[in-house]
Amino acid sequence: GHHDSRASMALHEAVALDDAVARGLALTNEEETLTIVTADHSHAFTFNGYPFRGNSIL
């Protein structure tokens, strides 16, 4: 969703990931299971360069 500038789809994907992690945590014992959540990259919501404070993000 993020790569195609589809904010709604990206939000739904983030919620689906959150739901999946919550389900995984509910099905496991935190004392016996190490849960790691990662992504293939993490630059989707960064501001590059030196933008002035208050600039529109759109």
Secondary structure as a PSIPRED ss2 file (coil, helix, strand):
# PSIPRED VFORMAT (PSIPRED V4.0)

   1 G C   1.000  0.000  0.000
   2 H H   0.000  1.000  0.000
   3 H H   0.000  1.000  0.000
   4 D H   0.000  1.000  0.000
   5 S C   1.000  0.000  0.000
   6 R C   1.000  0.000  0.000
   7 A H   0.000  1.000  0.000
   8 S H   0.000  1.000  0.000
   9 M H   0.000  1.000  0.000
  10 A H   0.000  1.000  0.000
  11 L H   0.000  1.000  0.000
  12 H H   0.000  1.000  0.000
  13 E H   0.000  1.000  0.000
  14 A H   0.000  1.000  0.000
  15 V H   0.000  1.000  0.000
  16 A H   0.000  1.000  0.000
  17 L H   0.000  1.000  0.000
  18 D H   0.000  1.000  0.000
  19 D H   0.000  1.000  0.000
  20 A H   0.000  1.000  0.000
  21 V H   0.000  1.000  0.000
  22 A H   0.000  1.000  0.000
  23 R H   0.000  1.000  0.000
  24 G H   0.000  1.000  0.000
  25 L H   0.000  1.000  0.000
  26 A H   0.000  1.000  0.000
  27 L H   0.000  1.000  0.000
  28 T C   1.000  0.000  0.000
  29 N C   1.000  0.000  0.000
  30 E C   1.000  0.000  0.000
  31 E C   1.000  0.000  0.000
  32 E C   1.000  0.000  0.000
  33 T C   1.000  0.000  0.000
  34 L C   1.000  0.000  0.000
  35 T C   1.000  0.000  0.000
  36 I C   1.000  0.000  0.000
  37 V C   1.000  0.000  0.000
  38 T C   1.000  0.000  0.000
  39 A C   1.000  0.000  0.000
  40 D C   1.000  0.000  0.000
  41 H C   1.000  0.000  0.000
  42 S C   1.000  0.000  0.000
  43 H C   1.000  0.000  0.000
  44 A C   1.000  0.000  0.000
  45 F C   1.000  0.000  0.000
  46 T C   1.000  0.000  0.000
  47 F C   1.000  0.000  0.000
  48 N C   1.000  0.000  0.000
  49 G C   1.000  0.000  0.000
  50 Y C   1.000  0.000  0.000
  51 P C   1.000  0.000  0.000
  52 F C   1.000  0.000  0.000
  53 R C   1.000  0.000  0.000
  54 G C   1.000  0.000  0.000
  55 N C   1.000  0.000  0.000
  56 S C   1.000  0.000  0.000
  57 I C   1.000  0.000  0.000
  58 L C   1.000  0.000  0.000
